Amino acid sequence: MKSISGNIEEDIVFKEREVTFLRLACTELTYKEIADKMNLSPKTIDGYRDTLFTKLNVRNRVGLVMYAIKNKVYTL
């Protein structure tokens, strides 16, 4: 996959729940609402968020959304 800057990086492997979280993070739902929707605890959602921040080398939710849109994980 390509990073936000467009440079090719090694293949990133996502777990199914991480992809679900990433798609929901692209909506206006709060992290607590995402946790409720996924039937998980807010701490688990925090873990998914932090893992994706590291995997994708981004610092915040905007970075997650930009990555998801540019890599067609989420479409507008």
C-alpha positions as CSV (number, residue, x, y, z in Angstrom):
1,M,0.0,0.0,0.0
2,K,1.0,3.6,-0.3
3,S,1.5,5.9,2.6
4,I,-0.2,9.3,2.8
5,S,2.9,10.9,1.2
6,G,2.6,8.5,-1.7
7,N,5.8,6.6,-0.9
8,I,5.5,2.8,-1.3
9,E,5.9,1.1,2.1
10,E,5.9,-2.6,3.1
11,D,2.7,-4.5,3.0
12,I,0.6,-3.7,6.0
13,V,-1.6,-6.5,7.3
14,F,-4.8,-5.5,8.9
15,K,-7.0,-7.5,11.2
16,E,-10.7,-7.5,10.2
17,R,-11.7,-5.6,13.4
18,E,-9.0,-3.0,12.6
19,V,-10.6,-2.4,9.2
20,T,-14.0,-2.1,10.7
21,F,-12.7,0.4,13.3
22,L,-10.9,2.3,10.6
23,R,-14.1,2.7,8.5
24,L,-16.1,3.8,11.6
25,A,-13.3,6.3,12.5
26,C,-14.1,8.0,9.2
27,T,-17.6,8.8,10.4
28,E,-18.7,11.4,12.9
29,L,-19.1,8.8,15.6
30,T,-17.1,9.3,18.8
31,Y,-14.7,6.6,19.9
32,K,-17.2,5.7,22.7
33,E,-20.0,5.3,20.0
34,I,-17.7,3.2,17.9
35,A,-17.0,1.0,20.9
36,D,-20.8,0.6,21.5
37,K,-21.4,-0.1,17.8
38,M,-18.6,-2.8,17.7
39,N,-19.8,-4.2,21.1
40,L,-16.3,-3.6,22.5
41,S,-15.0,-1.6,25.5
42,P,-13.6,1.9,24.9
43,K,-10.2,0.6,26.1
44,T,-10.2,-2.0,23.3
45,I,-11.1,0.8,20.8
46,D,-8.2,2.9,22.2
47,G,-5.9,-0.1,21.5
48,Y,-7.1,-0.4,17.9
49,R,-6.6,3.3,17.4
50,D,-3.1,3.2,18.9
51,T,-2.1,0.1,16.9
52,L,-3.3,1.8,13.6
53,F,-1.4,5.0,14.5
54,T,1.7,3.0,14.7
55,K,1.1,0.7,11.7
56,L,0.2,3.7,9.5
57,N,2.7,6.1,11.0
58,V,0.1,8.8,11.7
59,R,-0.5,10.9,14.7
60,N,-4.3,11.5,14.9
61,R,-7.7,10.6,13.6
62,V,-7.3,12.9,10.6
63,G,-4.3,10.9,9.5
64,L,-6.3,7.7,9.8
65,V,-9.1,9.1,7.7
66,M,-6.7,10.5,5.1
67,Y,-5.1,7.0,4.9
68,A,-8.4,5.3,4.6
69,I,-9.7,7.5,1.8
70,K,-6.4,7.5,-0.2
71,N,-6.2,3.7,0.0
72,K,-9.9,3.1,-0.7
73,V,-10.6,1.6,2.7
74,Y,-13.4,4.2,3.0
75,T,-15.1,6.0,0.2
76,L,-17.1,9.2,0.3
